[in-house]
Amino acid sequence: MSILIVYDSIFGNTGQIAQAMADELSRTHDTRLASVQDARTLDMSGVDLLIVGSPTRGFRPTPEIQEFASRPDLAGAAASFDTRIDLETINPAPLRWVVQAGGYAAERLARELSEQGCHLVGEPAGFEVTGQEGPLKNGETERAAQWARGLVDLLPRTEGP
Ligand SMILES: Cc1cc2nc3c(=O)[nH]c(=O)nc-3n(C[C@H](O)[C@H](O)[C@H](O)COP(=O)(O)O)c2cc1C
């Protein structure tokens, strides 16, 4: 199975999550990892599973990854993830409600991918940072690897690596 993970990352946290997914999936599948900048010129044909990730900024994905997710040549199985702030680290507490109610990048990306005709696999996932610029909360890279493995397990098996 051919897997492509495309991500954007300002401070590096989403990149770390994407890398953890790539490390896990490349043990058993042909897996490529591309920043959203590098993905601009990528040929999307032959991709069996596309995973798209972004930091949540202002309740939404970055404009660059949003643009990628609206490419008309996307098709097939796809999933999305984001990084987001751990609500417990936000003060004062009423602000937590605002951040939560505003929504997150992964859900918006999933909607966009679906509108492009992709078939969504699994649920959009959020991985938490403990401050505006990170670091990632403990255990999030391991959870990301597990989430990515779970996506592959949802797909029909194909021959080869
Ligand atoms: C300008 C800005 C806006 C942000 N908006 C949100 C937000 O709406 N919701 C949220 O959960 N986190 C928000 N964050 C925290 C980001 O999600 C965090 O910076 C991101 O996960 C880091 O990922 P990166 O290292 O890949 O850039 C914001 C951070 C910045 C700097």
The ligand as a Gaussian input file, in Angstrom:
#p B3LYP/6-31G(d) Opt

LIG

0 1
 C       -1.567000      32.445000      16.126000
 C       -1.927000      31.135000      16.806000
 C       -3.242000      30.728000      16.826000
 C       -3.585000      29.525000      17.470000
 N       -4.902000      29.137000      17.493000
 C       -5.248000      27.988000      18.123000
 C       -6.610000      27.569000      18.148000
 O       -7.515000      28.186000      17.608000
 N       -6.901000      26.395000      18.811000
 C       -5.935000      25.657000      19.423000
 O       -6.266000      24.622000      20.002000
 N       -4.616000      26.021000      19.391000
 C       -4.261000      27.172000      18.754000
 N       -2.945000      27.548000      18.707000
 C       -1.901000      26.647000      19.217000
 C       -1.380000      25.854000      18.010000
 O       -2.266000      24.809000      17.738000
 C        0.062000      25.359000      18.215000
 O        0.907000      26.478000      18.005000
 C        0.378000      24.260000      17.217000
 O       -0.215000      23.065000      17.602000
 C        1.843000      24.072000      17.063000
 O        2.048000      23.289000      15.920000
 P        3.346000      23.483000      15.030000
 O        4.523000      23.389000      15.974000
 O        3.334000      22.361000      14.071000
 O        3.283000      24.820000      14.372000
 C       -2.583000      28.740000      18.084000
 C       -1.251000      29.176000      18.059000
 C       -0.916000      30.346000      17.431000
 C        0.520000      30.784000      17.422000

